[in-house]
Amino acid sequence: MRTLSIAALAWLAVSSAAAQASPCESIDACRAALAAGRYDDARAGLSALGARPATRTDASLALARLHLETGGYDEAAALVRPLAAQARTRVVASTLLGE
């Protein structure tokens, strides 16, 4: 019985650690990770979301913010420069370029 309890606790600890280590799965979750300083999680999640056409623009803007916050100014500019020419993202992208 005691062996089973120890095994169950070990499994719970591993499952919990794996859940915390996984990258964010939505733009909002990635923004929350970024705000919390979990840059690796945000970067991994935003990179995956950036590969999807439906979330590419928002992921690029959030990833640019991450680059700005971590000193990757050239990377941020490269991401938002094309977005500054689009009507929907002009203001946000231009603001990021100005930072």
N, C-alpha and C positions, 0 to 999 in steps of 0.2 A: 504494500500500500504506500509506504513512504517513498519507494523508488518511483512509483507512478506519479506521485505528487511532485517530486523533484523534476521528473521528465516533463510534466505539464508546465511547471514554472519556467523551465529552460525554453520550451517551445514558445511560450508567451513572450518571453524576453526577446527572443530572436525575431518573432513576428512583429513585435512593437518596434524594434530597431529597424527592421526592413521597411516598415511603413513610414517611419520618420525620415529615412534616408532617401525615399523615392522622390523624384522631382515633381514639381507641381504639374497638374494636368489641365488647367484652364488659365486663361489670361488673368482672371481675378486672383486665383491662387498664386500665380507667379508674381503678381504685383504685391500680394501680401508677403510672400517669401522675400522679395526684394526689400520691402519696407522693414522687415524683421532682420535684415542683414544676412539672410541665408542665400548668399550670392551663387553658390554652386548649384543649389536646388533650382533657383530662378533661372540661371543660365541654361541648365539642362532642359528644363521644361519649356523655356522660350525658344530654344533651338529646335526642339521637336515641334512646337506649335508653329514656328516659322516655316516649316516644311509643308504645312497644310495651306492650300489656297484661301480657305475661309478665315484663317486666323493670322495669315502672313503679315498683314499691315500692322495690326495691333501688337503682335509679337515683336516685330521689328522696332516699333516705337518704345516698347518696354525694354527690349534688349539694349537699345541705344541709351536709355536712362541708366541701366545697369553699368554699361561701359563708362558713362560719365562719372558715376559714383565710385568707380573703381580705377579711375585714371586712364581708361582707354579712349581718349578723346578722338583719335583718328578713326578708330573702329566705329564710334558713335556717329561721327560725321559721315562716314561712308554709308551707314545704314539709313540715315535720314535725308541725305541730299536728294535722292530720287523722290522721296515722299514729299519734299517741300514744293514740288511742282504739281502735285495733285490737289485738287480743290478740297477734298474731304480731310486731308491731313496737313494742309499748308501751314496753318497756325501752330499746331503742336510741333511739327517737324522744324519749322523756322525758329521756334522758341528753343528747341533742343540745340540747334545749330548755333544760336546766339549764346548759349551757356558755354 
